[in-house]
């Protein structure tokens, strides 16, 4: 998952923000409801 245009966050606050975003994404995608969703029919780049 990409949140930033930069490869590495710049600054302590940016690092904490990106870490929180990734943790939220992990929490959401590990729920039974998320796992029960069907696979994407069309993939976009």
Secondary structure, 3 states (H helix, E strand, C coil): CCCCCCCCCCCHHHHHHHHHHHHHHHHHHCCHHHHHCCCCCCCCC
